[in-house]
């Protein structure tokens, strides 16, 4: 376990510059977990979510049949989001998502996605997925693989409707879905 | 070496103006260039830094998510900025992340400054930070060649402008310098013309009222002065020539020997009269020492005089000199010298008048005078001796005569007393007559004694109040009723012996009373103040005296009346005269027969200084005042 933590630390520290091929030793799930943290750096939550209050945990919800196994718990036992401890909630019913700050939607939720999104759109919840087509459907950020590298796409229209503020730098460096002119 | 001070005024002014303008232009130029280089460098540095920041910011996300392609894409946008030759993004461990490097520049060294100019390049370094965390580094390399070309173009343009400005200012200076240089050059030209031609009638036309105008005025004024001086000098020179000619004529024909000698006592000129007098020609005297013409008796004196520097000074002097001629004849000369200028040098002009004859005559007269004085002394001594003897004789005789006379008187008394009964009337009368004659004889002898005493015996001199004295005298004389005596005004106080002064007034007044022949006699006494003397007069309206007797009456025993007619000793006026003369005065008489006489006598007036009187505090002074 201890060894594992050290590995994640190293990965977090080196992922920014290690070529992905060279970091083949890191799993896709690990990379996604680290990227989730990195993405939050470019996104601001509204004031009612008390992001400045570092005592309250950052709530990361995962819905559906995810592939993270225990990786998220391992990674976020080390990393903090917005300088807050991360509390991971594995959800079965999307009705429990209201307290989440971030919601990872697994591929399995393809059917209930509209319902989920219909709920999240009115709340300050960052939705992330790793399934092709999810972004077009309204998930804010969707991971994909291109040229053997982990990339992400952003639904700009959904971002505009959400209560979150995306750094333009992030938008400039991502594939944009539903571009808002 | 060409010295600036040797330049003409024109060139000096141009030089000064040009140096000022050039300095100003070059200084301005340099400042502008330096400022422009500095500002364009800093502008470039700032712009590049800004670009680096922006590009760096664009690379934050690619760096975060390891998106090298996007970073390269972002960097490739740098090609729109032409002077950026290359750009590099490094990750936070300083490993190359992305590059824009069309010219294949070598990887830059890590530098610490934000911007560094090196050669023709500018290197800009910036840290890329996100959320206070270092995410990487950016390097931009900028070619400054274009900037330098721009700057060079600017500098060349400015040099061109500067040259144009300097040329312009040279042209302006060339024109404007005339304002100052032209009047000065003109003045110089006129000055040169004047010094060449000596024509002081030239003038310069004044054109401005500045210092040069003042200079022109001064110059014109100076020229006028010079012209005036020249005119005056001509007049003076002419006058001098005339004067010299006159002098020459006068001195050549003058019978007075004239010589001129220099300050170091050398003969410069002698006239023919001088040549004739001393026997030396002009050529000869010029060669000789003037002392040689001085008689050996006086040479030492003369040499001393020369050594004292008393010759040749402008002191006008006159003295007598014994000279000796070439032939050895001694001459007395009366020399009178004046200081003159001869041939533009100080000199002494001396007139030498031959006074040998006069000198001889003077000596003769002096000799005679001395002899005469000797005679007078001898005679006076003889006379004084005789006088003294006479006085003593008179005294002795008178004194000795008194004893037998007393005996005769006593005998007559005895005869009169003891033999009265034996004498008849005639005998008695004779005896009476004898007693009378003896008495007169006694009075006579007293008078002579008194006379001889005056001047022989020292007498006390006091201040005598004559008013009181005369009143006392009148009272003591008890004049008869028909004679009125009055003192015209108050008489002065004089120094003298009161007894003698009583005798004077007593004699004169008693004589007047004594000889009065009128039924109403008037005697008046008065005094006039004259220069140095008091003039007293005692007048009467008596019988008067004939002119021929005026001198006689003052001589001893010269009574004008027969002894028997008037009982007088005939010595009174003689005594009076002697007293007056002894006191330094004179006495005389004026008279008209039948109408009266006036006796005048004087006494020297010695003014009594009042303050001295008080100061001395003589005991009798109170009585006088």
Interface residues (C-beta under 8 A of the other chain):
Chain A: X15 X16 X17 X18 X19 X20 X35 X38 X41 X42 X149 X150 X151 X152 X169 X170 X172 X173 X174
Chain B: X57 X58 X60 X61 X62 X63 X64 X65 X66 X67 X70 X91 X92 X93 X95 X97 X130 X131 X135
